[in-house]
Amino acid sequence: MIRSVFQCVSALGRARALRRAVVAGAAGLLLGGGLAHAEGSSAPLNLAQYKGQVVYLDFWASWCGPCKISFPYMEKMTAYYSNRKFVVIAVNLDHSRASADAFLNQVGADLPVVYDPKGAIASKFDVKEMPTSVLIGRDGRVRYVHKGFFQDKMPVYEAHISELLNEN
């Protein structure tokens, strides 16, 4: 059984659940465990701390053209939903932290960033394209996966966020 990301499990159970949790791009799957460490980074991604919130988990890299367009959008959504239980977490997949930091400075980003240079977190979510955004509902379930970022699809992205925020 794959458990909710917000469910409290033992450290061993969490590790086993994370190995079992593979998100194949289909909405509605439950995430295993709640803790995924970015290899080479001192900061783990602990999704359990966002219990009860809608999480927009965005995987990006400095060399990704559409990522440059997606960051202003994510900043806008963060500001727009600032009084709602909504959080954006940007997961960087660059091998070079300096490249990632230069990108963030260039786009003027002020979002929480987790560095995942070996792709450990990305592999848990079966990320194959840049950017990929995973929308997680308040219940800890993956509800939507957006592959790529397209300006003409922004109304769809916003509708997904709004739908999840309006659920009880």
SULSUL-V944895 format. One line per field, one symbol per residue. burial: 1 if it has 24 or more other C-alpha atoms within 12 Angstrom, else 0. A space follows every 10 residues. Layout:
BEGIN
burial: ???
END
This chain:
BEGIN
burial: 0111111000 0001001110 1111100011 1111111100 1000111101 1111111111 1101001111 1011101100 1000111111 1111000001 0011000010 1011111011 1111101011 1111111111 1111111110 0000001101 10011000
END
